[in-house]
């Protein structure tokens, strides 16, 4: 018999379904009913044990039925505890018997107690029946049949298939139930290449209350004080324009402004576009198709996209407002820095390093980072240090108890030699730039790392993955493959900023002339971030999240004068995801020509559905949900018959073994 259900985690300890429902209900009605519910739980649990004991004594047939029922209940416990485990640590879906150990940081055996091992369901001591469950090695399924696909590069995960067993035993009688559980990723940020709350620029100071969604302003633009003005100084609409290419799912709570045939995918591989806009998928005010019913014509102003899967009027998705929780995680077992901090990433083999400069961070006489907890196992120093074991780096605003050092921020007023005035030349700067929790980041990533800040993240050079194979180059045609081999990392980087994640495009003024600073590495250039990292294009391999502002290019509209006129930079190649509150621009165009800044080439790193970005935030939804379960009919096995074996996937996480009459009893290494 096959049964399909949708599961919701209620509790870790499932002694009785009725008790669980009552316990869940008690949380809603308050403390007044808690004592009664607890009493009922105890009464029902004791009754279940008494019933089982009585049944065992009087009728072997009834005994067998009761044991099978309790095996099913143990299976439910196994399913719910597995769901709880992978929502606590999403990376666990990558863990199997080959890569799990007590010393592993990504697949610790302490978080996988039931992986290929029976775990007893604790509870009623009066129940003579022992209930246990076991998890097997999960399979990553890239097609409906869950068959092997060869390379996973660029493959979209359909679901994760997990075989779970429940067992109950008394005396020589053993019964078990098994279920194939299909899990789907639910994290809205990492399951979309592009996610936005608003499709307009960050409001001018004090104007947030006057800026809204286009659809919420009767399709008159984002500024409610200036209807029909899509280029308001308060908040301006940001368009997907000519030369823009995005390979991956798109979501926004706003209307999507388009002009000049932007492409969401290609004709051979069109992408899904989803909006919360109740009436329009795209709007094109420039060509007077910016509101219903005319917006039905807007798709003709778009290049490729998947018309059959795209939709408007989708449910609203909220955005977290702070990343402050990551500070305590970093202090405990990551790295916590204060004030402006430069981080250059590098690797030696599969070991990730950070070269750090953080003038405001306090150190003891022995060189210990005083921001970190005494038990922190990492060397969170300056200079070249290993990346932290938990993969979390946080840069906080310099606390009042610490000192904001002069010139801690490279843009803190003027360069040390007094040549260039720098203040205010990147997004998010405040009146105390030497105290800001800003990270200036570039380099090569090997393994899993998250860099988060209390203010901005400024990308001042290429950020690339090291261990994705020789063919990987961040393009749609040459994406990163998932590594299944033990000890081989899956490179991922999270960039999470309270305010902006931005690309550096620094300006300088000399002798009355303002210009984009010299290209990094060129003769006469200053070190990053006081040089132009993108003259000729820039690559960022990362999952980007800007909680209160957005992802953009500072000084994007500057077209320059003087000897360094700084017109178009080329292509901004982002491989990963972009999620943001508002939408700063990355460039400007004149007709179909890029005028300044960058054009977009964004490719979704589909591995982010299942490869863990350490402690990444989400839009208030679980990381994983159960799409369906296929429950097999329980079979009783005697003490002389071994319980069912578990499945070990091949290195490509492909097909399951076929066996008639599953579930079956065969040569398992363990049984309850």
Buried (B, 14 or more C-beta within 10 A) or exposed (E): EEEEBEBEBBBEBBBBEEBBEBBEEBEEEEEEBEEEBBEBBEEBBBEBBBEBBEBBEEEEEBBBBBBBBBBBBBBBBBBBBBBEBBBEBBBBBBBBBBBBEEEBBBBBBEBBEBBBBBBEBEBBEEBBBBBBBBBBBBBBBBEEEBEBBEEBBBBBBBBBBBBBBBBBBBEEBBBBBBBBBBBBBBBBBBBBBBBBBBBBBBBBEEBBEBBBBBBBBEBBBBBBEBEEBBEBEBBBBBBBBBBBBBBBBBBBBBBBBBBBBBBBBBEEEBBBBBBBBEBBBBBBBBBEBBBBEBBEEBBEBBBBBBEEEBEBEBEEBEBBEEBEEBBEBBBBBBBBBBBBBBBBBBBEEBEBBBBBBBBBBBBEEEEBBEBBEEEBEBBBBBEEBBBBEBBBBBBBBBBEEBBBBEBBBBBBBEBEEEEBBBEBBBBBBBEEBBBBBBBBBBBBBBBBBBBBBBBBBBBBBBBBBBBBBEEBBBBBEBBBBBBBEEEEBBBBBBBBBBBBBBBBBBBBBEEEEBBBBBBBEEEEBBEBBBBBBBBEBBBBBBBBBBBBBBBBBBBBEBBBEBEBEBEBBBBBBBBBBBBBBBBBBBBBBEEEEBEBBBBBBBBBBBBBBBBBBBBBBBBEBBBBBBBBBBBBEBBBBEEEEBBBBBBEBEEBBBBBEEEEEBBEBEEBEEBB
